[in-house]
Amino acid sequence: MFMCRGANVEQYCRVVCATLFLLLGQGVSADAFPSVENPSIQPGVFLIADSAMSDPYFRQTVVLLWNHGEHGTHGVIINRPRDISLSQALPQVTALRGVDLMLYFGGPVAMENPIFLFRYPEKLQDGQHVFSDVYVSTRFDVLQPLRDSSALEGVLRVYSGHAGWSPGQLASEMAQGAWHLLQGDANFIFNPDPSDVWSKLFEASQAIQVYDQSSYSFSPPAHQF
């Protein structure tokens, strides 16, 4: 056990410890612990809705971005399961028959089109790399290789629709404080219980934000613990 002395050092300790417990203490990989600088808008990052977000589509959501460029930004909401199984939602897909997984709400854009997010140790022809071993696809062809290689629990999520922003729109919303950024982590995406994903990541984003702001005004002195 250690003691923190001085108001600034005590604040530093609280922020660092809180963030470590949130991200590492929950069995999350070390890659989820962001650097001092928050990531930029790019594929593979999480958008965490601010607590003041009132839009019913995005209130208390976490969005994984898979595309960002001159034509806009696209992603899927990872923490909104729907009350329907994949085999019920897509009865015509042979590879999903008997699969005990739920369909997720991915966003209000093109809700009739399923989006497949999956983990695979190597690139599949019909998948687009997002980050690490996580890929995205709109093609049913990716399902059979996944089914052949392993159980789908923990490696597949299927979403109805996706989230989209026109060029410059997301940056504008972020400037207004609507969203916070953290590096993506597959353990949150494929979490079997997504009910507390938003709360954990929102608290972590706030701890990182406090740390970023405080780091400009002080550095923790050595040998004070």
C-alpha positions as CSV (number, residue, x, y, z in Angstrom):
1,M,0.0,0.0,0.0
2,F,1.3,3.5,-0.8
3,M,0.5,7.1,0.2
4,C,0.1,10.0,-2.2
5,R,1.3,13.3,-0.8
6,G,0.2,16.7,-2.2
7,A,-3.0,17.6,-4.0
8,N,-1.7,17.3,-7.5
9,V,0.0,13.9,-6.8
10,E,-3.1,12.6,-5.1
11,Q,-5.2,13.6,-8.2
12,Y,-2.7,11.9,-10.4
13,C,-2.9,8.7,-8.3
14,R,-6.6,8.6,-8.4
15,V,-6.8,9.0,-12.1
16,V,-4.2,6.5,-13.0
17,C,-5.5,3.9,-10.5
18,A,-9.1,4.4,-11.6
19,T,-8.2,3.9,-15.3
20,L,-6.0,0.8,-14.6
21,F,-8.8,-0.8,-12.6
22,L,-11.4,0.0,-15.3
23,L,-9.3,-1.3,-18.2
24,L,-6.9,-3.9,-16.9
25,G,-8.8,-5.1,-13.8
26,Q,-11.7,-6.3,-16.0
27,G,-9.6,-8.7,-18.0
28,V,-9.1,-6.3,-20.8
29,S,-5.9,-6.5,-22.9
30,A,-3.2,-3.9,-22.3
31,D,-3.9,-2.5,-25.8
32,A,-7.1,-1.0,-24.4
33,F,-5.1,1.3,-22.1
34,P,-4.8,4.5,-24.3
35,S,-1.7,6.6,-24.5
36,V,-1.7,10.1,-23.0
37,E,-2.9,11.4,-26.4
38,N,-6.3,10.2,-27.4
39,P,-6.5,8.5,-30.7
40,S,-7.7,10.4,-33.8
41,I,-10.8,9.5,-35.8
42,Q,-9.8,6.4,-37.7
43,P,-10.8,2.8,-38.3
44,G,-10.4,0.7,-35.1
45,V,-11.3,3.3,-32.5
46,F,-14.4,3.5,-30.2
47,L,-16.7,6.4,-30.2
48,I,-18.2,6.6,-26.7
49,A,-21.4,8.7,-26.4
50,D,-21.2,11.5,-23.9
51,S,-23.6,11.1,-20.9
52,A,-25.6,14.1,-22.1
53,M,-26.3,12.5,-25.5
54,S,-30.0,12.7,-26.1
55,D,-30.4,11.1,-29.5
56,P,-32.3,7.9,-28.9
57,Y,-30.3,6.0,-31.5
58,F,-27.0,6.8,-29.8
59,R,-27.8,7.4,-26.1
60,Q,-25.3,5.4,-24.0
61,T,-23.7,3.7,-27.1
62,V,-20.2,2.7,-28.1
63,V,-19.5,2.8,-31.8
64,L,-16.6,0.9,-33.5
65,L,-15.4,2.8,-36.6
66,W,-14.4,0.8,-39.6
67,N,-14.1,3.5,-42.2
68,H,-13.1,7.2,-42.2
69,G,-12.1,9.3,-45.3
70,E,-13.1,12.0,-47.7
71,H,-16.5,10.4,-48.2
72,G,-17.4,10.3,-44.6
73,T,-17.3,7.9,-41.6
74,H,-18.9,4.6,-40.9
75,G,-19.2,2.2,-37.9
76,V,-21.5,0.0,-35.9
77,I,-23.0,0.3,-32.4
78,I,-21.5,-2.6,-30.5
79,N,-23.6,-2.7,-27.3
80,R,-27.3,-2.8,-28.5
81,P,-28.5,-6.5,-28.8
82,R,-31.9,-7.0,-30.2
83,D,-34.4,-9.5,-28.9
84,I,-34.1,-11.8,-31.9
85,S,-31.7,-14.7,-32.6
86,L,-29.5,-14.8,-35.8
87,S,-31.2,-18.0,-36.9
88,Q,-34.6,-16.2,-36.7
89,A,-33.5,-13.0,-38.2
90,L,-31.6,-14.7,-41.1
91,P,-33.4,-18.0,-41.6
92,Q,-32.2,-18.3,-45.2
93,V,-28.5,-18.4,-44.1
94,T,-27.4,-22.0,-43.7
95,A,-24.3,-21.2,-41.8
96,L,-26.3,-19.5,-39.0
97,R,-28.8,-22.3,-38.5
98,G,-28.8,-23.4,-34.8
99,V,-26.4,-20.6,-33.8
100,D,-27.3,-19.4,-30.4
101,L,-26.3,-15.7,-30.9
102,M,-28.4,-12.5,-31.0
103,L,-28.8,-10.0,-33.7
104,Y,-27.4,-6.5,-32.7
105,F,-28.7,-3.0,-33.7
106,G,-25.8,-1.5,-35.6
107,G,-27.2,1.9,-36.4
108,P,-30.1,3.7,-38.2
109,V,-28.6,3.5,-41.7
110,A,-29.6,0.7,-44.1
111,M,-31.1,-1.4,-41.3
112,E,-32.2,-4.0,-43.8
113,N,-28.6,-4.9,-44.6
114,P,-26.6,-7.0,-42.2
115,I,-23.1,-6.1,-41.2
116,F,-20.7,-8.9,-40.0
117,L,-18.0,-8.1,-37.5
118,F,-15.7,-11.0,-36.8
119,R,-12.3,-12.2,-35.4
120,Y,-10.0,-14.3,-37.6
121,P,-6.3,-15.0,-37.4
122,E,-5.7,-14.1,-41.1
123,K,-7.4,-12.0,-43.7
124,L,-10.4,-13.5,-45.4
125,Q,-11.0,-12.5,-49.1
126,D,-14.4,-11.1,-48.3
127,G,-13.4,-9.2,-45.1
128,Q,-12.1,-5.7,-44.6
129,H,-9.5,-5.3,-41.8
130,V,-10.5,-2.9,-39.0
131,F,-7.8,-3.5,-36.3
132,S,-5.8,-6.3,-34.8
133,D,-7.6,-9.6,-35.7
134,V,-11.0,-7.8,-36.2
135,Y,-12.6,-7.6,-39.7
136,V,-15.9,-6.3,-41.1
137,S,-17.9,-7.6,-44.1
138,T,-21.3,-7.3,-45.7
139,R,-20.9,-10.7,-47.5
140,F,-22.5,-13.9,-46.2
141,D,-19.5,-15.8,-47.7
142,V,-17.4,-15.0,-44.6
143,L,-19.7,-17.1,-42.3
144,Q,-18.8,-20.6,-43.5
145,P,-15.0,-20.3,-42.9
146,L,-15.8,-18.9,-39.4
147,R,-18.2,-21.8,-38.7
148,D,-15.7,-24.3,-40.0
149,S,-12.8,-23.0,-37.9
150,S,-14.4,-22.5,-34.5
151,A,-17.6,-22.0,-32.5
152,L,-19.1,-18.6,-33.4
153,E,-19.5,-17.4,-29.8
154,G,-16.7,-14.9,-29.2
155,V,-15.7,-14.4,-32.8
156,L,-18.9,-13.1,-34.6
157,R,-21.4,-10.3,-34.2
158,V,-24.1,-9.5,-36.8
159,Y,-25.7,-6.1,-36.9
160,S,-28.8,-4.7,-38.6
161,G,-27.7,-1.4,-40.1
162,H,-24.8,0.8,-39.3
163,A,-23.9,4.4,-38.2
164,G,-22.8,7.0,-40.7
165,W,-21.5,10.6,-40.8
166,S,-21.0,12.9,-43.8
167,P,-17.6,14.5,-44.3
168,G,-16.8,16.8,-41.3
169,Q,-20.0,15.9,-39.4
170,L,-18.4,13.6,-36.8
171,A,-15.6,16.1,-36.1
172,S,-18.2,18.8,-35.6
173,E,-20.1,16.6,-33.1
174,M,-16.9,15.8,-31.3
175,A,-16.1,19.5,-31.0
176,Q,-19.4,20.0,-29.3
177,G,-18.5,17.2,-26.8
178,A,-21.0,14.6,-28.1
179,W,-18.4,11.8,-28.4
180,H,-15.2,10.6,-26.8
181,L,-12.5,8.5,-28.4
182,L,-10.7,5.4,-27.1
183,Q,-8.6,2.8,-28.9
184,G,-10.8,-0.2,-29.8
185,D,-10.5,-3.6,-28.0
186,A,-12.0,-6.8,-29.2
187,N,-12.8,-7.9,-25.6
188,F,-15.5,-5.2,-25.5
189,I,-16.8,-5.9,-28.9
190,F,-17.4,-9.6,-28.4
191,N,-18.3,-9.3,-24.7
192,P,-21.1,-11.8,-24.0
193,D,-22.8,-9.3,-21.6
194,P,-22.7,-5.8,-23.3
195,S,-24.9,-4.2,-20.7
196,D,-22.1,-2.3,-18.9
197,V,-19.8,-1.7,-21.9
198,W,-20.8,1.9,-22.3
199,S,-20.5,2.7,-18.6
200,K,-17.0,1.2,-18.3
201,L,-15.7,2.9,-21.4
202,F,-17.3,6.2,-20.6
203,E,-15.7,6.3,-17.2
204,A,-12.4,5.3,-18.7
205,S,-12.6,8.1,-21.3
206,Q,-13.3,10.6,-18.5
207,A,-10.3,9.4,-16.5
208,I,-8.0,9.7,-19.5
209,Q,-9.4,13.1,-20.2
210,V,-8.7,14.3,-16.6
211,Y,-5.2,12.8,-16.9
212,D,-4.5,14.5,-20.2
213,Q,-5.6,17.9,-18.8
214,S,-3.7,17.5,-15.5
215,S,-0.5,16.3,-17.2
216,Y,0.0,19.7,-18.7
217,S,0.1,21.3,-15.3
218,F,2.2,18.9,-13.3
219,S,4.4,15.8,-13.4
220,P,4.2,13.3,-10.5
221,P,7.4,13.8,-8.5
222,A,9.7,10.8,-8.1
223,H,10.1,8.8,-4.8
224,Q,6.9,10.1,-3.2
225,F,5.1,6.8,-2.8
